[in-house]
Amino acid sequence: MRHGSSGRLTLVTEGTSELMRQMTLEQQQLYSAIGDASGKPDLALNLFRIGLMFDFACSTFLVMPSKTDQSISSLIIETNAPDDFYENLDQVAPPKDSYVYDAARCTVLPLSWSAEQVERQCKLINSAPPLFLKHYTDHGFSRGLVIPLSSLDGSRHIIRFDGDRRPMEQIEINDLTMLALHFFQSYDRNRYPLTDNPCGLTEREVEIVRWTAKGKTSAEIGMIMSLSDHTVNAYMNNAVKKLDCVNRTQLVAKAIRMRVIS
């Protein structure tokens, strides 16, 4: 299980009372447990309970992958996926090639997927199934729901549920989405305050990480900040070490989760 932080969500409360009345007692109890959770570990367990309640074996909370991300494992905040599931997925299907995340970046609505649906669409266009599909089905995941999340600070996240269950009815999607949104709102209250800097980065290092998050290269950052490429890379390497990361991609993802940058 991995622990991290998430973005802040503005919940639309219109219709919430009616949805709560439609929930089962078990769902209402879980809704209350999420609100009463004392920390991120408790919230993570509640996220996993949500998935299991709807017969999904795997629940994952992650930073929204960008169009250029090569790794999904570095974006994971919480998951109960099998060990090395996402690390091995990175080897066969980087997130930049995933049509699921392409679609999630363009909507705020839940997206469902199924192996049957993907295979049928591939047959229609005479194309081989995407590489991620075999990885998921080999682990017994033949169906899932992907829920895009938008934060007040502009960052985006995803909660996804994967497993092997019957097709979801609309009322189940509504109930599951509502619980996921409540988790996201509660998780946000445990984030690092934006005004704090618990990781010890200097102001210059934070600025360089911020420009990196916007897709700037070392050379471009050097021109913006009137620094040499060598100096920019030195600051970047220091930031990587301070946040205990292995590369720039993981550094940016972790800095966002910790609210060092937004």
Buried (B, 14 or more C-beta within 10 A) or exposed (E): EBEBBBBBBEEEEEEEEEBEEEBEEEBEEBBEBBBEBEEBEBBBBBBBBBBBBBBBBBBBBBBBBBEEBEBBBBBBBBBBBEEEBBBBBBEEBBBBBBEBBEBBEEEEEBBEBBBEEBEEEBEEEEEEBBBBBEBBBEBEBBBBBBBBBBBEBEBBBBBBBBBBBEEBEEEBBBBBBBBBBBBBBBBBEBBBEEEEBEBEBEEBBBBBBBBBBEEBEBEBBBEEBEBEBEBBBBBBEBBBEBBEBEEBBBBBBBBBBBBBBB
